[in-house]
Amino acid sequence: MSNEGIPTPNMADVKSVHPSICSRKRPVTFYWFPTDAAADLEEAFEEYVAPQFESDHAAASAEEEFLATIERAKKGILKPVYEVKEINAETTAPERIFEIRNSWPNSKRGSGKCQYLGSRLFHAEPQELESAALGLFLMAKKEMQTDAMLWQTQTTDAVRAKQRLQECRACNWRGIKSC
């Protein structure tokens, strides 16, 4: 510890992080486990994230960027931690769940306010599906929520993603769709 009480790099208690295959610079096969409301990732974005935007134009631009992020994930070139990271292992044990992160400005033209809207695509990288990522749950992350509300929502959705992975595994991967 330094004198200020901040851990120094040599003495910091750093947890080992498991890197996502979406950041390993190798091709990744990407799948989506459909829901009743979203047969594919595009529909998932339109159902869960797009309605949170203040304008249709902002939603359309964000959707293009979101889909471009998925294309980069398929190439394995996402930046660790900033664009893709593992969810706290204690939250999703025994499964390993990752999130692909996006964020955009969210404002109504002429309102004078600019807020933030993010998306988190929770996915798994099961060994049974070699070099593959399986999209399980997409959530919108709004700036107006308190930190505690965001943490609770994100934790609940990560657990939901874990449950969807277990459901997918139990049905022997039936129903997953290639993206």
C-alpha positions as CSV (number, residue, x, y, z in Angstrom):
1,M,0.0,0.0,0.0
2,S,1.1,3.5,-0.7
3,N,0.9,6.2,2.0
4,E,-2.4,7.4,0.6
5,G,-4.0,4.0,1.1
6,I,-4.2,3.3,-2.6
7,P,-2.9,-0.2,-3.6
8,T,0.3,0.0,-5.7
9,P,0.6,-2.2,-8.8
10,N,3.0,-4.5,-7.0
11,M,0.8,-5.0,-4.0
12,A,-2.7,-4.7,-5.4
13,D,-5.1,-7.6,-4.8
14,V,-5.8,-8.2,-8.5
15,K,-8.2,-10.9,-9.4
16,S,-7.4,-13.2,-12.3
17,V,-9.7,-12.3,-15.2
18,H,-10.7,-14.9,-17.8
19,P,-10.4,-13.2,-21.2
20,S,-13.3,-13.6,-23.7
21,I,-12.8,-15.4,-27.0
22,C,-14.3,-12.3,-28.5
23,S,-11.0,-10.5,-27.7
24,R,-8.4,-13.2,-28.7
25,K,-8.0,-12.2,-32.4
26,R,-9.4,-15.4,-33.7
27,P,-12.7,-16.0,-35.5
28,V,-15.7,-16.7,-33.3
29,T,-19.0,-18.3,-34.3
30,F,-21.8,-16.3,-32.7
31,Y,-25.2,-17.6,-31.7
32,W,-28.3,-16.2,-30.2
33,F,-30.7,-18.2,-27.9
34,P,-34.1,-16.8,-29.1
35,T,-36.8,-15.5,-26.7
36,D,-40.5,-15.2,-27.4
37,A,-39.9,-11.5,-28.1
38,A,-36.6,-11.7,-30.0
39,A,-35.8,-14.4,-32.6
40,D,-32.4,-12.8,-33.3
41,L,-30.1,-10.2,-32.0
42,E,-31.6,-7.5,-34.3
43,E,-35.0,-8.1,-32.8
44,A,-33.6,-8.2,-29.3
45,F,-32.1,-4.8,-29.8
46,E,-35.4,-3.4,-31.2
47,E,-37.3,-4.9,-28.4
48,Y,-35.2,-4.2,-25.3
49,V,-32.9,-1.3,-26.2
50,A,-34.3,0.8,-29.0
51,P,-37.5,1.9,-27.1
52,Q,-35.3,3.5,-24.4
53,F,-33.9,6.1,-26.9
54,E,-35.3,9.6,-27.0
55,S,-35.4,9.6,-30.8
56,D,-35.8,7.1,-33.6
57,H,-32.7,8.4,-35.3
58,A,-30.6,7.8,-32.2
59,A,-32.0,4.3,-31.9
60,A,-31.3,3.4,-35.5
61,S,-27.7,4.7,-35.3
62,A,-27.1,2.8,-32.1
63,E,-28.5,-0.4,-33.6
64,E,-26.0,-0.1,-36.5
65,E,-23.2,0.4,-34.0
66,F,-24.4,-2.5,-31.8
67,L,-24.5,-4.9,-34.8
68,A,-21.0,-3.7,-35.9
69,T,-19.8,-4.5,-32.4
70,I,-21.1,-8.1,-32.8
71,E,-19.3,-8.3,-36.2
72,R,-16.1,-7.3,-34.4
73,A,-16.8,-9.9,-31.7
74,K,-17.0,-12.5,-34.4
75,K,-13.6,-11.5,-35.6
76,G,-12.3,-11.7,-32.0
77,I,-11.2,-8.1,-31.9
78,L,-13.1,-6.5,-29.0
79,K,-11.1,-4.6,-26.5
80,P,-11.0,-6.4,-23.1
81,V,-12.8,-4.7,-20.2
82,Y,-13.9,-1.7,-22.3
83,E,-16.0,-3.7,-24.8
84,V,-16.1,-7.2,-23.4
85,K,-15.5,-8.6,-19.9
86,E,-16.4,-11.4,-17.6
87,I,-19.2,-10.9,-15.1
88,N,-18.2,-11.4,-11.5
89,A,-17.7,-15.2,-11.2
90,E,-19.5,-15.4,-7.9
91,T,-22.7,-14.0,-9.5
92,T,-22.9,-16.6,-12.2
93,A,-21.1,-19.6,-10.7
94,P,-20.6,-22.3,-11.8
95,E,-21.1,-20.8,-15.3
96,R,-18.9,-18.2,-16.8
97,I,-20.9,-15.3,-18.3
98,F,-19.5,-12.3,-20.2
99,E,-20.9,-9.0,-21.3
100,I,-20.4,-7.1,-24.5
101,R,-20.7,-3.4,-23.7
102,N,-22.0,-0.5,-25.8
103,S,-23.0,3.0,-24.9
104,W,-24.4,6.0,-26.7
105,P,-25.6,9.5,-26.0
106,N,-29.3,9.7,-25.6
107,S,-31.0,13.0,-26.0
108,K,-34.0,14.6,-27.6
109,R,-33.1,17.3,-30.1
110,G,-33.4,20.7,-28.6
111,S,-33.9,19.4,-25.1
112,G,-30.6,20.7,-23.8
113,K,-30.1,17.5,-21.9
114,C,-27.8,14.7,-22.9
115,Q,-27.9,11.4,-21.1
116,Y,-26.4,8.0,-21.6
117,L,-27.8,4.7,-22.7
118,G,-25.9,1.5,-22.7
119,S,-26.5,-2.1,-23.7
120,R,-25.1,-5.2,-22.2
121,L,-25.2,-8.4,-24.2
122,F,-24.7,-11.2,-21.8
123,H,-23.2,-14.3,-23.4
124,A,-21.5,-17.5,-22.6
125,E,-18.6,-19.3,-24.3
126,P,-19.4,-22.9,-23.5
127,Q,-16.7,-25.5,-24.2
128,E,-19.3,-27.7,-25.8
129,L,-19.6,-25.2,-28.6
130,E,-16.0,-24.8,-29.7
131,S,-14.9,-21.3,-30.5
132,A,-18.4,-20.0,-30.1
133,A,-20.2,-17.3,-28.2
134,L,-23.8,-17.8,-27.3
135,G,-25.9,-14.6,-26.8
136,L,-28.3,-15.2,-23.9
137,F,-29.8,-11.9,-22.7
138,L,-29.7,-8.2,-23.8
139,M,-30.4,-5.4,-21.4
140,A,-30.6,-1.6,-21.7
141,K,-28.6,0.3,-19.1
142,K,-30.1,3.8,-18.5
143,E,-28.1,6.6,-16.9
144,M,-31.1,7.8,-14.8
145,Q,-31.0,4.8,-12.6
146,T,-28.9,5.0,-9.3
147,D,-25.7,3.0,-9.1
148,A,-27.5,0.6,-6.7
149,M,-30.4,0.1,-9.1
150,L,-28.0,-0.5,-12.0
151,W,-26.0,-3.0,-10.0
152,Q,-29.1,-4.9,-9.0
153,T,-30.6,-4.9,-12.5
154,Q,-27.4,-6.0,-14.1
155,T,-26.8,-8.7,-11.4
156,T,-30.4,-10.0,-11.9
157,D,-29.9,-10.1,-15.7
158,A,-26.6,-11.9,-15.4
159,V,-28.2,-14.6,-13.3
160,R,-31.0,-14.8,-15.9
161,A,-28.4,-15.3,-18.6
162,K,-26.8,-18.1,-16.5
163,Q,-30.2,-19.8,-16.2
164,R,-30.8,-19.4,-20.0
165,L,-27.4,-21.1,-20.6
166,Q,-28.4,-24.0,-18.3
167,E,-31.7,-24.3,-20.2
168,C,-29.9,-24.3,-23.5
169,R,-27.4,-26.9,-22.4
170,A,-30.3,-29.1,-21.0
171,C,-32.0,-29.1,-24.4
172,N,-28.7,-30.0,-26.1
173,W,-28.3,-26.5,-27.8
174,R,-31.5,-27.0,-29.8
175,G,-33.0,-23.7,-31.0
176,I,-29.8,-21.6,-31.0
177,K,-29.5,-19.5,-34.1
178,S,-26.4,-18.4,-35.9
179,C,-25.8,-14.6,-36.1
